[in-house]
Amino acid sequence: MKKIRMMMALMLFAMIARADNQYLVFQTQDGTETSVATENLVITFGDGMLLTNKEMSFDVADLNKMFFMKSTGISDVLSDEADGEVTAFLPSGIECGTFHNVNIARAMLRPGVYILKSKSKSVKVIVR
């Protein structure tokens, strides 16, 4: 039943989404939020999983809610390099890892403050 409600909600989201909603945010039962750019986004369901074409997947039973979000200034800073490799650092300078793109970095990092460094920029971000 939850799967049917989730699919219906997703279809409703697709109908009301506007061009100014640049991210779809997935919130899990533990409160973790992961955002994904809506441009060229494809979502499929299979075997109790929600799958995206952006290398993200979620257990439908673990999803609390999904909602659209407009871009913020911090999100825009690395948007031109969203598909480029980024390295994450703690504010103390300790390296946390290198990721294929900003969205994967945000999905994999624990909540906290990080410095994301791309080829041409370094920015402070908050992962919730």
C-alpha angles and dihedrals in degrees: 000000000000090000091055091049091049092051091048091049090050091052090049090050090052091053096049098038114117130199091256091063099086100169137046111210122207116202118196127208091264091056097255111147124205122184128203129188112254095214108112090349116165120188125191134176126219137152093357093308132115108217129192131196087236094077094263130121135177135193103242091218089057095052115104098181146330126219141168121248134190119235118269128209092260093051091051094053094077098023092107088058099039090126096045128093116271132189120213124215134181114239087255089063099255111142113237099185148292120265135192092240144349095267093054090047091053091047095049101041122088117243111285146083119305141171110231114202122195129175093281108015145044120201138173114239136180117223112202 
